[in-house]
Amino acid sequence: MIILGIAFGVGHQTNSQKQQLRHPLNNGYEDYDWSDLPKNVQQSAKVLGYNKRSWDNDALKDFDKDWDDLTGKQQKAATIMGWDEITWCIDYDEYEEEMEERREYYPEYDWNELPSKAQTAATLFGFTQKEWDNDIPVMGMNQEWNDLSMELQTAAKTLGYDKDKWCDDEQEYKKEETQNFINDDWEELPQNVKDAAHILGFSQNIWDNDGKTPHTDKDWNELSQQQQNAAKTLGYTKKIWCIDVDEYEEKEEAVNWTNEDWIQLPQDVKDAAYTLGFTQDIWDNDQRTPNTEKEWNQLGNEGKKAAMTLGYDQQTWCEDDKNNNVRDRSK
């Protein structure tokens, strides 16, 4: 996601550059100070957002809009000032080129390097230093330009956006957002994705062993906004999340044999139970075995495979061990 910043830097410009930027060439009033403007031109300039201070001090207002983005009243005011659609667009293009040349970009800046006005603008979109420095998505940036409030559009301009650039970056943001990291190993994850995984309760062990967390059992609407954002960073959408939760529950229910009586177990599950030290009597009476007292990492490959056949993974084995369950470790 690219975040931009505008730095006007007017202090070191030549008078000629200031005249061109302040009073675009095609309106006929480029050499006028505010006090020299005819009254009707002053009134028209006010409609376009100017006052004496902004006119005389190079602070541009609605000139950063294309002709078609002006209201009817603003177009009329521009006409009184000497513009028509063609000359306005010529000056608008020149203005855009000038701004592009003078624009300072902030995406590679750390939070502490941002000017205070850029930090304030970023905060309005939901950024804190943590999200900014770790490229964690925030919901405020995932909006169409026309859906932004006037306050957020102003903040976006402070960060360096115009409408076209915002739309371009929004598409890139959505593309990055939909990248799927769900099947990658922990070591392959970018740092911002690891941070998102931590928000959902994952550790490296849980992630690499396809374990679950208390949050992965939740429906999408039960997740907090922060958790939904984290899930999107991992590659989930609401639809994918809900499908995965349903599939996980069906799979877990299908393979978990710990609540069944011995006589109902298939032979391969009985063999796995034997590996962990169970007999029919121990199983049906919910008793423990020496192996069920062990931590997951103490089971060995054969013991882990047997436990997984019964319906465990590392997460549920460790959780149930803490709860001192005997056979019914899945509760």
N, C-alpha and C positions, 0 to 999 in steps of 0.2 A: 504494500500500500504506500503510495507516494503522497507526502504531505508537503505543501509548498508554503513559502512565506514571501510577503512583499516588503521590500525595504526601499522607500522612495529616495532617500539620500540626496535631497535637493541642495544641501549646503555647498556642494562643490561644483554645481553646474555653472556654465557660462550664462550670461544674460540672454543670449540668443536661444540656448536650449530651454531656459525657463519660459521665454516668451512662447516658444512653440508648444511646450507642454501645457502651459497654463491657459493660453488663448489660441485654440486651434486655428490654423492659417486661413481657412476658407470662410470664416464668419465675418470678416471685415473689421473686427474689433480687437485684433491681436495686440495692438500697440497701446490700448487704452488701459489706464488705471480705473478703478471702480468709480472714483469721483468724476471721471471724464465721460462716463457712459451716459447716454440719454436716459431719461427717466423710464421710458417704456422698455428700453433694453435692460436696465437694472431690474425692473419687475419681471421680465422674462428670464433673466439670469437667476432670480430667486426661485422661479418655478423649477428650474433645473438644479436647484439645490445650493446655489452660491449665495454668499453674503459678502460684505466688503472684505472681511478678514480672509475668507477662503479664496476670493478672487485675487486679492493682492498678495497672498502668501502661497499660491500654487497648490491649493488643496482642491483636487478635482472631486466632483460629485457625480451626477448622473451621466457624465460624458463616457463612463465606462459601459454604457448600454448601446446596443445596436439600435438603429432607427425603429425597427419593428417592435422593439421592446419598450419604446417610449409610449406613454399615454397620449391620448389626443391633445390634452392640454400642454404636455411637454413638447410635442411636435410643433404646435402652434407657437410656443415660446421660442423654440429653436429657429423657426422660420422668421420671427421678428428680429432675431439676432443675426440673420443673414444666411442661415443654412437652408438647404433643401435636402432631400433624401440622398442625392448623389454626393454633395459636398460633405454632408455629415458622415456618410460611410467612408469617404476618402480619409477624413480626419480620424474617424474611429479606427480604421486599419492602421494609420500611422501611430495612433496612441497605443494600440495593442502591440505593435512592433517595438515601440519605445519601452513599454512596460515589460515586455518579454526580455529585452536586453538588460534591463535594470533589476529584474526580479532575483531575489536571493532565495535559495532553496534550503529548506530545513529538514528533509527526511533523514539525513545522516547525522543531524545534530543530536546530542544527548539532551535530556530534559533541562539539565542545569545550564546548558549553553543557549537555550532559547531566550530571546528577549521577553520581558514580562508580559507585553501585549500578546505575544504568540502563546505563552503559557495560559493566559486568561482565555484566549480564544479556544485553545485545545480543551481546556477544562469544560467549556460549554458543550462540547461534543461527548463528554464523559471520560476523557483521558485523565489519568493520574500519572505520576512519574513512572509507576510500575508498568502500566499499559503502554505508555509511550516508548520507554526504553527497551521493552521486550516485544514490541510489535504485536501486542494482544489486541484483537479487534474490539471495537466498541460500537454499540448500536447506533449512536448518533451519526456515524459515518456511512451507515447503510441505508441512505435515503436518497430519493430523487431530488434534484436541485429544486424543483418547483414545490416539493413537499417540505422544504426547509422553512422555518419561520424567518421573518426578517432579521431577527437577532442572530440566527444561525447562519444565514447568508452573509451577514456582515462579518461574523467570526470566520467563515470560510474565506472571505476576501482577505482578512487579516493574515490568514495562513497561506495566502497566495493563490487561491482558486478564483477562477471565473467559471461561468456556467459550462463552457465547453470542456475545460480542464477537469472540472468536477465530474462530469458525465464520463469522460475517458477513464478517470481513476476509479470511479465507482464500478465500471465494468471489470477493471483489473482486480479490484478488491473482491468482487463477487467470484471471479475466477479463482483467486487465491483461497477464498473462503471455502469453495467447494472441493478443494484438493483433499483427497481422502488418505488419512494416515492410519486408519483403523487396523490395517493388517501389517503395518511396519513394526520392526523390532524397536525397542526403546532407544537403543544406541543410534538408530537412524533418524530419530525425531529431531526436528529443529527445537531450539530452546523454548520458543513461544508455544509450541505444541506440547512440550513437556509440562510447561506451566499450566496449560489448559487441562492436561491430564491430572495434574495434582489437584486442581480445583474440583474435579470429579472424584477424587479420593484414590487415584491410582498411585502406586509406587512402581518402581522398575520390576520387582518380583511379580506383583499382581498383573501388570501389563504383559510381561513376557510369558506368563503362564496362563493367559486368557482367563484370569480371575475376574470376579465381579466386585463391586463396591456398593455401599448402601445407596448411592445415587443411581447406579445403573439399573436398579430394580424399579426406579420411579417412572411413572408416565411423564411424557414431555411437559405437560401442564403443571406437574408437581415440582419441576425444576425451577430454581430461582433464575432471574434474568442473567446473573453471572454464570450460572451453570449451563444455561442454554447457549450463551455466547461461547463458552468453553467447548461444548459439544459441537458447535458449528466449526470451531477451529480444528477439531479432530476429523471433520469431514461429514458430520451428521447433518441431516435436515430433520424436521419434525417427522416426516414420513418414514425415513430410514430408521430413526430412533425407535419409533413405535413398532415397526416391523421387527427390529432386532430384539426388543423387549419381549414381544409375543413369541418369537422363535426360540429365544433363550428359555422362557418359561415352559414352552412345550417340550423342548429338548431336556430340560432339567427334570421335568415331571416324568418323561419317558425313560430316563436312564437311572433315576434314583430308586434304588432297591432297598434302602435302609429301613423303610417302614413295612416291608413285606415279611410274611412268615417264611420260614426256611423252605417249606414244602412248595411255595409259590415261586421260588427262585429258579431261573434257568441254570443249566449245568455250568456254563462258563462263569456265572455270578457266584455259584457255590464254590467253584475252584478258586476264584479270587478271594472269597471269604476264608477259605482254608489257608490261603497264603498269609492272611493277616492273623491267623491263629484261631479263627472261629470254628466251632462245631455247631451242630444243630441245637444242642442244649444251650450253649453259650449265646447263640444268636437269638433264639426264641425267648430267652429270659433276660435279654438286654444287659448282658454282662460284658465286661471289658476283657481285652487280651493284652499281653505285653506290647504288642505292636500298636494298639490304639492309644497307649500312653506316650508314644513317641511323637516328636515334632515331625513335620512334613519332611524336612531335609534329612531326617534320620532314618527314613523308611527304606532308602535305597531304590534303585530303578524298578525292581520287581514289586516292592511294596507300594510304590506310587502307582504303578500300572494297575495293581489289584484294587487300590483305593479308588482310582478313576473308574474302574469297571463297576464298582458299587454305587458310583454317582458323585464322588467327591472331586473337588479340585483343591488347590493349595489353600485358597481363601476359606472355603467351607470347612475344610479339615481343621485349620487353625482356629477358626471361630468356635467350632463345636468343642475343640479341645479345651478352650478357655472356659466354656460353659459346663465342662465336666459331663457332657452327655456320654452315654455308654455306647449303644449301637446307633441310636437315632441322632446322628450328628448333624443332620440337615436342618434341624429346627433352630 
